Structure formats: structure tokens, C-alpha cells
């Protein structure tokens, strides 16, 4: 080996992740790389020329089974081959100013090193020894997580599967009344939804960790999102009271609205589950004193609390708080892991404070939504390109304008649209666009502006409730339809996606709407939609029910299958059919009234 090769080998050994130690024939350390110095926990000056017993003294002191290492060292004088052993050693980690106990797992391999080939008679020479030290803690942690994953998922999957299997066997083997059979079918459906929820959690975490999550960052007002989530969760929680404190003039945040709803559902849902005796849950939203560019949210409960030792672990995958009260709460330990990942993706942070027996407070931050000039220019350019579409198709322009209405503050939106009107005229004068294109673009902008400004002043006195029932329906699609109804003068209550049946029933009782519109995505379960329609029909027999979504392109008779009154695929068509259904219902009521008088 030439000098250059020796230098390369030396550098490679120095940066190895495993520790490497060479012991000379006198039993003293003659070389140790950086990893070995760290793992042996000795200063380099003390380590070199020390005996191997001295060098390994710190490991011997902290080893759970030091006899293993002592036996291996005793064999070094007589052994002719490698000696391998695994040790568990005690250690500490730091969390701020606190020292927390931890365990580390080391794999030690002693291997003989032959004398240099230049020795006159190698057979008469004593061999020296090398020591490789591998920190197997990450491997052991991964194995533990894998085992915990298998145990948790096996348990969680077994319960709904067993219920589904048992009730399906009853249906196949027992001659029961229709009411009993319906109860069994409802149990099968409920357990299948639970099973699907578990799988959705695992898939969500997998998508996040593999970088396959598409964030739709936009301007989001947190107050309506918080109130919507609380209204939905309040339905299934009779033991708890809720207090919402929203700072006045709270700035909007830049985030994905769907993901924020998922975050609130996870954190507030945990507050409900882990305060089994009930109590008050307080949600506060306000500016963050430590960073004026962030908004801080806190959720406080009066539940069982979390010990100081467990606080650093609550955001880990599959980790669940120990203790008898916590074990009674069903779950997979994925909710907070997903929540942390989503908040990280949106440039926020999350942490928790807790006292055992008194409750917990979860905090998280999200960035304030701002619009630098470069973003305004980008919006304007995209809008112009969207407006001047070939074949006079204005659908994409309409959707983009709806997006801008929900994203830009009104003053900036007016400014952007005025600039677009001006630039459309300039492009037409310079010949960049043809005759007719400028009328299409300017007409669309002016029409949108007039509709947007008239929404708050005109009202037809009609009320509607809209929401998605299950699956991964995107809130944006529901919002576009809700905006279309709002522009037409309807009073709209938008419940968003993933709304339980009980929340629909409660909201309908409060709002007393003329129409309920259920949004359905391709991934949703039609049997669950039908169950929602049936329960709503029983509670509100005169309510008009419509369904909307792209699924109807494939199933044009879906409204009939689900016992709904109408179905539509586009926002404007949905508004038209909703108004038509109201008109027909009013005419029927008028005819019935006239017949009664006769």
C-alpha cells in the first residue's frame, strides 16, 4: 500500500460511525477513532496508552450485565478468533435543563490483528487485538417500534374484525327479526368504519413520512374553523363543557385548512378522551408573544395528565400514555405523531405541558399569512394566464377567482383585479390577444366583482347546510359549492368534511334549513351516506336533501339509490337544482293547501 492509499484508509477509519480501537501486544490502547472516543466516554489524551481495562471501565460501570464483558476480556490472552457480545448500558439524555434516564445498546467485537508481515518469524510473535464498537440503540429502537406496531395494530384490527365476523355469522345462521338484523348490520358498518379509520391513520402517516402529502397553503381564518370543530365534537361529549377564547383582530394564518381541521380534531378529541370524568376544555387562539409572525393555539383539559418522564414521548409513533385510566382509552398512538408532522410541514411547532391528575395543555403555532409584493405579482400573472384560456372555457378562471376571494384580503383582491383589467386592455392594444378575448376576460372579472360585492347585501331568505360525511373529501370543493350558494343569496352553514351523523342532526335542529347538501367523494362509502340520509329523513321528513360530487358522472342514478331529492356535479348546477327543488316543494304545498280548503 502506497502513502496515498494509507492516507485515504486513515481518513476513512477516522470518520467511521462505528468506534475502532487498536490494542497493542502490551494490552494498551494505541489508536482510537472519534466514534470510539465518544462511545468510551474518555478524553483522547487519557484514552491513548491506557490499558483496555481502564478504557472499558466506564462501560463496565454502567453495564447491566458486566460479567459478559469481564469474561470476554479474560479470553483475550488465549482466544484465536473474534469475540462478540451485546451490552445494555445505563445512560442519561438531556431535555432542556433536565436529565432523563435512557438505555443504550452496544455491540462489541474483539478481533485479532496479526503482526506486521516484516516480522522475521510471525509464528513466534504475539498478536494484538482490535475492538469494534457499534451503537445498536437505533436498531433496537426500530425493532421495538416494529414490535409495538405489530402488537398495537394486531390488537386494534382484531377487535373490529372479530365483531364483523361474529355479526356476519349471525346474519348467515340465525333467523332473526328485521329489527335485530338491522342492529347487526349497523354494528358491522360501525366496526368497518372504525377499521377504515385505523387504516386511514396509518396511510396518512405513511404519506407524510414519504413526502407524498400535497399541502394546499392558503389564507385561513382560525375562528370559524375552531368553532366548527368544537360544534362537531361537542355532539358526542355530554360530560364536557367548551370555552373558546379568540383574540380580537386575530390575523389569518397561512396553512392548509383541511389539515388544520385534522389537527384540531386530533388534539381536542384527545382532550375529550383523556378527561374521562368530563370537565371544561378551553381553546385559546391569539398572537404569540415570542414570535409576532406566528399565531399560537392552546387546548387545555382537566384530564388524567401526563408524567414528566412521558412528556418527551407523546409525539412518537404508537406511543400511548401509561396508567390504568389511559389504558381504558382506545387508540393507536398515531394521532399526535400525525399532528406533529402536519404542523412541521406548515412551518409551525407543537409542545405540551401537563401535571398528572390535573390535566394537560397542548400548544401549537402556525405562521401568520402575509402577502409580499412578489406573491401579489405571482397571483396577478396566474390569474391573467387563467383568464385568457383557449376555447373560451371559463371554469378554471371561476375556480381561481373563488380561491382568490378566500385567500386575499378584499383590498388586495380589488387591487389585483384592477391591475388585471388594465393589463388585459394593454395586451389587446399591443395585439398579444385577439378580439373577443379581452371581452371574455374583462367581462368575467367585472361579473365576479359584482357578484362578490352583492353577496353580503342580497338575501333570498333561504337556508342551507352543507358538509361531507366520510373519506377524504377536500374542504375546498365543499367551500366552492358553499360560496356559489352564498352568491345566490342563501344563508349557508358549512360544516366542512368528515362530519358525523349526530353533528348533522344537531345542526339541522338549530338552523332549520330548507336544504341539506351532502358532498360525496369517490373514496367514500355509499352505505354510510345512505344511513345519513335515512336518519335525517326520520328526524326531518320534510327537508330537501341534495347530493353533490364528481362521483355522479359514473353513477347518474345515485340520488335515487340514496333516496335523495336531487344530485349535481357543478356548483352552479347544484344551486339551480336546489332552487328548483324549493320551487317544486312550494308549489306542492300550495296545491295541498288549496285541496284542503276545497
Wavefront OBJ file of the C-alpha trace (Angstrom):
o trace
v 0.000 0.000 0.000
v 1.485 3.332 -1.048
v 1.417 6.513 1.041
v -1.645 7.897 -0.761
v -3.646 4.722 -0.115
v -2.565 4.724 3.534
v -3.722 8.345 3.898
v -7.117 7.508 2.354
v -7.548 4.494 4.643
v -6.640 6.579 7.681
v -9.233 9.226 6.816
v -11.904 6.555 6.226
v -11.267 4.934 9.611
v -11.364 8.329 11.331
v -14.892 9.144 10.109
v -16.406 5.699 10.651
v -19.706 5.746 12.562
v -18.551 2.666 14.488
v -15.873 3.014 17.120
v -12.497 1.426 16.283
v -9.828 0.755 18.920
v -6.439 -0.955 18.486
v -4.814 -2.679 21.464
v -1.076 -3.397 21.262
v 0.695 -6.526 22.487
v 1.201 -4.939 25.886
v -2.586 -4.570 26.316
v -2.621 -0.791 25.918
v -4.668 1.414 23.594
v -2.543 2.628 20.707
v -5.322 4.052 18.458
v -8.972 5.177 18.800
v -11.082 6.976 16.210
v -13.532 9.784 17.041
v -16.539 7.479 17.401
v -14.662 5.258 19.879
v -13.603 8.242 21.975
v -17.241 9.350 22.223
v -18.639 5.879 22.959
v -15.988 5.069 25.584
v -16.620 8.455 27.225
v -12.938 9.265 27.834
v -10.837 12.265 26.772
v -8.493 11.272 23.939
v -5.374 12.142 25.964
v -6.454 9.782 28.784
v -7.558 7.033 26.441
v -4.351 6.589 24.486
v -1.766 4.391 26.225
v -4.305 3.349 28.887
v -4.962 -0.366 29.432
v -8.034 -1.828 27.800
v -9.487 -2.498 31.266
v -9.162 1.230 32.052
v -10.563 2.235 28.672
v -13.610 -0.001 29.120
v -14.057 0.889 32.795
v -16.904 3.359 32.141
v -18.829 0.753 30.140
v -18.226 -1.849 32.876
v -19.643 0.525 35.488
v -22.831 1.226 33.513
v -23.421 -2.255 32.029
v -26.478 -4.157 33.250
v -24.519 -7.429 32.914
v -20.795 -6.541 33.354
v -19.822 -10.231 33.718
v -20.283 -10.630 29.942
v -17.576 -8.087 29.216
v -15.285 -9.330 32.018
v -15.446 -12.887 30.623
v -14.645 -11.599 27.128
v -11.617 -9.666 28.388
v -10.367 -12.759 30.220
v -10.347 -14.682 26.916
v -8.147 -12.191 25.041
v -4.921 -13.927 26.135
v -5.969 -17.304 24.743
v -8.582 -16.685 22.040
v -7.607 -17.070 18.371
v -10.814 -15.748 16.735
v -13.302 -12.912 17.079
v -15.284 -12.454 20.301
v -18.671 -10.708 20.017
v -21.088 -9.624 22.737
v -24.002 -7.220 23.223
v -24.351 -4.985 26.265
v -27.152 -2.863 27.652
v -25.740 0.155 29.456
v -27.420 2.866 31.509
v -27.115 6.474 30.417
v -28.786 9.878 30.545
v -30.149 12.277 27.960
v -30.887 15.950 28.360
v -34.214 17.695 27.729
v -33.506 21.361 28.387
v -32.119 21.564 31.919
v -33.403 18.114 32.865
v -31.502 14.835 32.803
v -33.615 11.867 31.738
v -32.585 8.220 32.118
v -32.119 6.191 28.957
v -30.661 2.858 27.870
v -28.090 2.294 25.135
v -27.275 -0.940 23.384
v -23.679 -1.591 22.318
v -22.362 -4.418 20.174
v -18.664 -5.095 20.897
v -16.487 -7.223 18.614
v -12.885 -8.084 19.571
v -10.869 -9.357 16.625
v -7.228 -10.480 16.417
v -4.763 -8.324 14.483
v -1.798 -10.254 13.031
v 1.755 -8.914 13.433
v 3.230 -6.937 10.503
v 4.498 -9.137 7.641
v 8.027 -7.744 8.085
v 8.495 -9.694 11.329
v 11.140 -12.396 10.959
v 9.051 -15.207 12.380
v 5.326 -14.275 12.784
v 4.593 -17.602 14.485
v 6.703 -16.588 17.486
v 5.081 -13.150 17.817
v 2.045 -12.259 19.983
v -0.931 -10.932 18.109
v -2.566 -7.653 19.089
v -6.327 -7.010 19.210
v -8.794 -4.651 17.607
v -12.162 -3.621 19.055
v -15.169 -2.523 17.010
v -17.917 -0.743 18.984
v -21.294 -0.429 17.268
v -24.065 1.664 18.837
v -27.074 -0.584 18.213
v -29.519 1.720 20.026
v -31.236 2.969 16.804
v -31.542 -0.626 15.555
v -33.008 -1.794 18.863
v -35.376 1.193 18.968
v -36.535 0.414 15.430
v -37.119 -3.219 16.414
v -39.082 -2.131 19.478
v -41.206 0.233 17.385
v -41.813 -2.526 14.865
v -42.854 -4.945 17.612
v -45.080 -2.308 19.211
v -46.584 -1.541 15.808
v -47.377 -5.209 15.203
v -48.832 -5.588 18.706
v -50.949 -2.413 18.554
v -52.199 -2.906 15.017
v -52.913 -6.593 15.598
v -54.968 -5.731 18.666
v -56.786 -2.818 17.033
v -57.515 -4.765 13.853
v -58.629 -7.886 15.694
v -61.408 -6.150 17.639
v -63.431 -4.755 14.686
v -62.674 -7.806 12.546
v -63.931 -10.136 15.265
v -67.108 -8.084 15.638
v -67.703 -8.018 11.876
v -67.083 -11.755 11.625
v -69.371 -12.553 14.579
v -72.318 -10.444 13.419
v -71.995 -11.607 9.800
v -72.111 -15.224 11.012
v -75.260 -14.406 12.988
v -76.820 -12.969 9.857
v -75.942 -16.097 7.894
v -77.007 -18.645 10.511
v -79.775 -17.069 12.611
v -83.373 -16.443 11.626
v -83.870 -13.103 13.359
v -86.415 -10.298 13.154
v -85.804 -7.412 10.716
v -85.071 -5.082 13.652
v -82.438 -7.463 15.058
v -80.860 -7.949 11.622
v -80.712 -4.181 11.137
v -78.939 -3.820 14.501
v -76.357 -6.419 13.471
v -75.809 -4.701 10.116
v -75.320 -1.367 11.896
v -72.726 -2.996 14.161
v -70.883 -4.395 11.126
v -70.970 -0.978 9.456
v -69.760 0.826 12.603
v -66.849 -1.587 13.081
v -65.912 -1.312 9.388
v -65.776 2.488 9.760
v -63.523 2.064 12.801
v -61.297 -0.318 10.863
v -61.156 2.101 7.949
v -60.222 4.948 10.313
v -57.299 2.944 11.663
v -56.052 2.189 8.164
v -56.517 5.857 7.171
v -54.301 6.912 10.110
v -51.546 4.527 9.058
v -51.778 5.627 5.428
v -51.762 9.302 6.434
v -48.576 8.842 8.448
v -47.001 6.856 5.617
v -47.813 9.595 3.092
v -46.423 12.292 5.376
v -43.162 10.469 6.084
v -42.632 9.625 2.409
v -43.208 13.247 1.375
v -46.374 12.472 -0.617
v -48.637 14.971 1.161
v -49.951 17.773 -1.048
v -50.389 20.879 1.086
v -52.819 23.499 -0.166
v -51.488 26.542 1.675
v -53.898 29.467 1.723
v -55.188 32.255 3.919
v -57.227 30.655 6.736
v -59.266 32.420 9.414
v -58.932 30.225 12.503
v -62.044 31.334 14.404
v -64.664 29.673 12.138
v -62.505 26.544 11.892
v -62.235 26.268 15.690
v -65.960 26.814 16.222
v -66.858 24.307 13.505
v -64.628 21.601 15.029
v -65.947 22.233 18.550
v -69.577 22.104 17.380
v -68.974 18.725 15.761
v -67.018 17.244 18.689
v -69.420 18.664 21.270
v -72.188 16.368 19.988
v -70.525 13.189 21.251
v -69.356 14.647 24.567
v -72.105 15.262 27.122
v -69.679 15.340 30.090
v -67.591 18.240 28.818
v -68.099 21.972 28.509
v -66.153 24.039 25.985
v -64.791 27.549 26.251
v -63.400 29.309 23.175
v -61.249 32.436 23.575
v -60.278 34.147 20.301
v -58.135 37.274 20.324
v -59.743 40.304 18.660
v -58.371 41.263 15.238
v -56.569 37.931 15.056
v -54.513 37.709 11.844
v -55.198 34.888 9.415
v -52.675 32.060 9.124
v -51.042 30.533 6.080
v -51.943 26.866 6.231
v -53.917 24.007 4.706
v -57.495 24.284 6.003
v -58.140 20.530 5.756
v -55.009 19.752 7.740
v -55.878 22.336 10.416
v -59.256 20.656 10.899
v -57.463 17.307 11.219
v -55.103 18.825 13.817
v -57.950 20.301 15.890
v -59.903 17.051 15.709
v -56.863 15.123 16.981
v -55.957 17.484 19.828
v -59.484 18.361 21.025
v -60.522 14.722 20.509
v -57.654 13.628 22.781
v -58.662 16.238 25.364
v -62.134 14.681 25.426
v -60.912 11.063 25.512
v -58.298 11.563 28.245
v -60.565 13.574 30.551
v -62.877 10.638 31.221
v -64.610 12.366 34.137
v -65.532 15.353 31.998
v -64.713 18.940 32.869
v -64.032 22.078 30.877
v -61.935 22.176 27.717
v -60.534 25.622 26.912
v -59.365 26.542 23.411
v -57.401 29.795 23.145
v -56.179 31.393 19.920
v -54.043 34.530 19.887
v -50.794 36.173 18.885
v -47.598 34.500 20.037
v -45.562 36.802 22.269
v -42.277 35.027 21.450
v -42.719 35.452 17.683
v -45.024 38.079 16.182
v -45.030 36.208 12.864
v -46.849 33.257 14.460
v -50.315 32.609 15.895
v -50.459 30.364 18.967
v -53.260 27.912 19.778
v -53.681 26.134 23.116
v -56.086 23.365 24.150
v -56.389 22.769 27.904
v -58.247 19.882 29.544
v -58.879 18.678 33.105
v -57.926 15.090 32.391
v -55.556 12.476 33.741
v -52.398 14.366 32.778
v -49.010 13.109 31.602
v -45.948 12.425 33.751
v -42.711 14.385 33.204
v -40.938 11.201 32.043
v -43.519 10.588 29.331
v -43.901 14.150 28.010
v -40.996 13.898 25.500
v -42.502 10.710 24.027
v -46.131 11.678 23.427
v -45.480 12.748 19.816
v -43.738 9.489 18.919
v -45.446 6.938 16.691
v -47.529 4.321 18.524
v -46.650 5.754 21.938
v -49.524 5.813 24.405
v -49.514 7.253 27.914
v -49.284 4.551 30.560
v -51.509 4.094 33.585
v -54.888 2.471 34.161
v -57.097 5.435 33.070
v -55.125 5.834 29.840
v -55.345 2.134 29.011
v -59.122 2.364 29.048
v -58.987 4.823 26.119
v -58.938 3.175 22.703
v -56.418 4.355 20.134
v -53.313 3.533 18.148
v -50.949 6.258 19.301
v -50.775 7.739 15.791
v -52.894 10.891 16.184
v -50.286 13.107 17.852
v -47.496 11.785 15.601
v -49.556 12.786 12.549
v -50.388 16.128 14.171
v -46.725 16.951 14.821
v -45.743 16.051 11.257
v -48.511 18.192 9.757
v -47.610 21.199 11.916
v -43.936 20.801 10.972
v -44.902 20.753 7.281
v -46.780 24.043 7.766
v -43.709 25.648 9.448
v -45.203 25.599 12.934
v -44.247 23.914 16.190
v -46.065 21.920 18.882
v -45.387 21.182 22.548
v -47.235 20.123 25.687
v -47.325 20.980 29.381
v -49.007 18.666 31.856
v -49.491 17.728 35.504
v -50.586 14.236 36.484
v -54.120 14.276 37.826
v -54.771 17.894 36.831
v -54.749 17.899 33.041
v -52.711 18.894 30.013
v -52.273 21.877 27.717
v -51.198 21.315 24.122
v -49.755 24.325 22.315
v -49.038 24.757 18.632
v -48.141 27.650 16.367
v -48.853 28.467 12.736
v -47.339 31.234 10.582
v -49.279 34.460 10.016
v -50.432 34.829 6.420
v -48.693 37.730 4.674
v -48.623 38.811 1.029
v -45.276 40.196 -0.129
v -45.308 42.116 -3.411
v -43.729 39.201 -5.251
v -46.681 36.982 -4.273
v -49.166 39.607 -5.424
v -47.376 39.752 -8.788
v -47.439 35.959 -8.993
v -51.198 35.910 -8.257
v -51.800 38.513 -10.943
v -49.791 36.626 -13.573
v -51.501 33.318 -12.807
v -54.901 34.995 -12.937
v -54.145 36.576 -16.298
v -52.986 33.260 -17.736
v -56.112 31.602 -16.344
v -58.479 34.217 -17.724
v -57.129 34.134 -21.270
v -57.813 30.455 -21.854
v -58.295 28.921 -25.304
v -61.762 27.801 -26.396
v -63.398 30.383 -24.091
v -63.568 27.915 -21.171
v -64.075 29.986 -18.013
v -64.404 27.145 -15.495
v -60.797 27.296 -14.304
v -60.938 31.094 -14.105
v -64.072 30.897 -11.933
v -62.423 28.441 -9.543
v -59.271 30.566 -9.349
v -61.273 33.709 -8.625
v -63.136 31.838 -5.880
v -59.753 30.806 -4.489
v -58.530 34.431 -4.534
v -61.679 35.565 -2.760
v -60.951 33.135 0.073
v -57.230 33.887 0.105
v -56.569 37.590 -0.481
v -57.802 40.366 1.799
v -60.529 42.330 -0.005
v -58.410 45.446 -0.557
v -55.597 43.492 -2.179
v -58.070 41.459 -4.246
v -59.613 44.635 -5.659
v -56.134 45.931 -6.476
v -55.131 42.710 -8.238
v -58.329 42.634 -10.303
v -57.991 46.298 -11.300
v -54.422 45.646 -12.439
v -55.632 42.632 -14.432
v -58.302 44.736 -16.164
v -55.673 47.273 -17.114
v -53.209 44.669 -18.407
v -55.903 42.888 -20.440
v -56.533 46.191 -22.231
v -52.811 46.727 -22.812
v -52.408 43.208 -24.248
v -55.342 43.799 -26.597
v -53.899 47.143 -27.776
v -50.488 45.582 -28.442
v -52.043 42.689 -30.378
v -50.969 39.995 -27.890
v -54.578 38.813 -27.577
v -57.282 38.728 -30.213
v -60.616 40.485 -30.477
v -63.123 38.815 -28.163
v -60.566 37.532 -25.669
v -60.411 40.894 -23.938
v -64.208 40.963 -23.628
v -64.193 37.474 -22.145
v -61.562 38.383 -19.546
v -62.900 41.812 -18.552
v -66.476 40.577 -18.507
v -65.550 37.685 -16.244
v -63.688 39.938 -13.821
v -66.465 42.523 -13.668
v -69.109 39.826 -13.237
v -67.120 38.268 -10.415
v -66.631 41.631 -8.703
v -70.342 42.424 -8.870
v -71.291 39.002 -7.510
v -68.697 39.201 -4.748
v -69.860 42.646 -3.615
v -73.547 41.764 -3.755
v -73.207 38.564 -1.710
v -73.337 40.315 1.639
v -76.264 42.578 0.747
v -78.705 40.350 -1.154
v -80.591 37.525 0.528
v -83.360 35.246 -0.679
v -84.245 34.157 2.850
v -83.386 30.514 2.169
v -81.085 28.473 4.415
v -78.887 25.501 3.598
v -76.438 23.225 5.394
v -73.564 21.591 3.521
v -70.974 19.029 4.601
v -69.076 15.868 3.700
v -69.763 12.646 5.562
v -66.701 10.416 5.308
v -63.498 9.662 3.414
v -61.003 12.297 2.302
v -63.321 14.867 0.750
v -61.328 18.074 0.234
v -62.795 21.071 2.055
v -62.006 23.271 -0.970
v -64.633 21.548 -3.111
v -67.275 21.943 -0.403
v -66.307 25.599 0.045
v -66.643 26.356 -3.668
v -70.225 24.980 -3.617
v -70.983 26.873 -0.383
v -69.680 30.095 -1.994
v -71.931 29.520 -5.001
v -74.990 29.270 -2.721
v -73.836 32.344 -0.808
v -73.562 34.382 -4.008
v -77.100 33.314 -4.885
v -78.345 34.825 -1.610
v -78.627 31.699 0.551
v -77.756 31.696 4.227
v -75.073 28.957 4.286
v -73.833 26.787 7.175
v -70.691 24.974 6.007
v -69.753 22.056 8.299
v -66.740 21.011 6.200
v -65.657 17.393 5.695
v -65.836 14.215 7.807
v -68.985 15.275 9.675
v -70.639 12.632 11.924
v -74.361 11.978 11.587
v -75.050 13.309 15.082
v -73.497 16.678 14.142
v -75.760 16.904 11.095
v -78.834 16.189 13.236
v -77.867 18.774 15.862
v -77.068 21.446 13.278
v -80.283 20.836 11.332
v -82.303 21.203 14.520
v -80.616 24.536 15.262
v -80.542 26.028 11.750
v -83.849 24.626 10.398
v -82.601 24.829 6.789
v -84.555 24.453 3.578
v -81.931 22.146 2.051
v -79.235 19.759 3.278
v -76.469 19.162 0.712
v -74.182 16.147 1.217
v -70.884 16.195 -0.642
v -69.649 12.773 -1.760
v -66.156 11.869 -2.993
v -65.178 8.761 -4.934
v -63.425 7.271 -1.879
v -66.466 7.456 0.359
v -68.708 4.621 1.410
v -72.163 4.901 -0.097
v -73.724 2.713 2.603
v -72.738 5.327 5.171
v -74.186 8.134 3.027
v -77.447 6.211 2.764
v -77.529 5.769 6.539
v -77.119 9.544 6.956
v -79.971 10.199 4.538
v -82.204 7.684 6.335
v -81.544 9.140 9.788
v -82.056 12.698 8.546
v -85.299 11.651 6.828
v -86.573 10.155 10.089
v -85.753 13.299 12.057
v -86.755 15.864 9.387
v -89.214 14.251 6.957
v -89.917 17.486 5.019
v -86.287 18.506 4.481
v -84.988 18.593 0.899
v -81.768 16.594 0.581
v -79.347 17.057 -2.272
v -76.054 15.346 -3.026
v -73.119 16.741 -4.951
v -69.787 15.451 -6.204
v -67.924 14.156 -9.234
v -68.988 10.609 -8.434
v -72.265 11.238 -10.282
v -70.524 11.242 -13.645
v -70.203 7.464 -13.154
v -73.477 6.920 -11.255
v -76.164 9.181 -12.735
v -78.938 7.478 -10.725
v -77.217 7.874 -7.364
v -79.821 10.275 -5.937
v -82.492 7.642 -6.496
v -80.348 4.945 -4.901
v -79.707 7.062 -1.823
v -83.286 8.396 -1.559
v -82.111 11.989 -2.137
v -84.162 14.677 -3.910
v -81.564 15.815 -6.442
v -77.927 15.452 -7.439
v -75.465 17.659 -9.330
v -71.805 17.793 -10.328
v -71.019 21.532 -10.654
v -71.561 24.365 -8.115
v -73.865 26.417 -10.349
v -75.929 23.346 -11.287
v -76.266 22.477 -7.604
v -77.601 25.981 -6.830
v -80.032 25.818 -9.759
v -81.360 22.378 -8.798
v -81.630 23.393 -5.144
v -83.736 26.406 -6.078
v -85.831 24.271 -8.416
v -86.459 21.710 -5.656
v -87.603 24.521 -3.326
v -89.940 25.900 -6.015
v -91.484 22.458 -6.666
v -91.948 21.852 -2.947
v -93.645 25.244 -2.509
v -95.986 24.545 -5.436
v -96.897 21.149 -3.973
v -97.613 22.708 -0.596
v -99.764 25.356 -2.275
v -101.778 22.684 -4.154
v -102.234 20.652 -0.969
v -103.389 23.765 0.837
v -105.948 24.549 -1.907
v -107.243 20.957 -1.820
v -107.721 21.172 1.925
v -109.729 24.375 1.538
v -111.976 22.702 -1.043
l 1 2 3 4 5 6 7 8 9 10 11 12 13 14 15 16 17 18 19 20 21 22 23 24 25 26 27 28 29 30 31 32 33 34 35 36 37 38 39 40 41 42 43 44 45 46 47 48 49 50 51 52 53 54 55 56 57 58 59 60 61 62 63 64 65 66 67 68 69 70 71 72 73 74 75 76 77 78 79 80 81 82 83 84 85 86 87 88 89 90 91 92 93 94 95 96 97 98 99 100 101 102 103 104 105 106 107 108 109 110 111 112 113 114 115 116 117 118 119 120 121 122 123 124 125 126 127 128 129 130 131 132 133 134 135 136 137 138 139 140 141 142 143 144 145 146 147 148 149 150 151 152 153 154 155 156 157 158 159 160 161 162 163 164 165 166 167 168 169 170 171 172 173 174 175 176 177 178 179 180 181 182 183 184 185 186 187 188 189 190 191 192 193 194 195 196 197 198 199 200 201 202 203 204 205 206 207 208 209 210 211 212 213 214 215 216 217 218 219 220 221 222 223 224 225 226 227 228 229 230 231 232 233 234 235 236 237 238 239 240 241 242 243 244 245 246 247 248 249 250 251 252 253 254 255 256 257 258 259 260 261 262 263 264 265 266 267 268 269 270 271 272 273 274 275 276 277 278 279 280 281 282 283 284 285 286 287 288 289 290 291 292 293 294 295 296 297 298 299 300 301 302 303 304 305 306 307 308 309 310 311 312 313 314 315 316 317 318 319 320 321 322 323 324 325 326 327 328 329 330 331 332 333 334 335 336 337 338 339 340 341 342 343 344 345 346 347 348 349 350 351 352 353 354 355 356 357 358 359 360 361 362 363 364 365 366 367 368 369 370 371 372 373 374 375 376 377 378 379 380 381 382 383 384 385 386 387 388 389 390 391 392 393 394 395 396 397 398 399 400 401 402 403 404 405 406 407 408 409 410 411 412 413 414 415 416 417 418 419 420 421 422 423 424 425 426 427 428 429 430 431 432 433 434 435 436 437 438 439 440 441 442 443 444 445 446 447 448 449 450 451 452 453 454 455 456 457 458 459 460 461 462 463 464 465 466 467 468 469 470 471 472 473 474 475 476 477 478 479 480 481 482 483 484 485 486 487 488 489 490 491 492 493 494 495 496 497 498 499 500 501 502 503 504 505 506 507 508 509 510 511 512 513 514 515 516 517 518 519 520 521 522 523 524 525 526 527 528 529 530 531 532 533 534 535 536 537 538 539 540 541 542 543 544 545 546 547 548 549 550 551 552 553 554 555 556 557 558 559 560 561 562 563 564 565 566 567 568 569 570 571 572 573 574 575 576 577 578 579 580 581 582 583 584 585 586 587 588 589 590 591 592 593 594 595 596 597 598
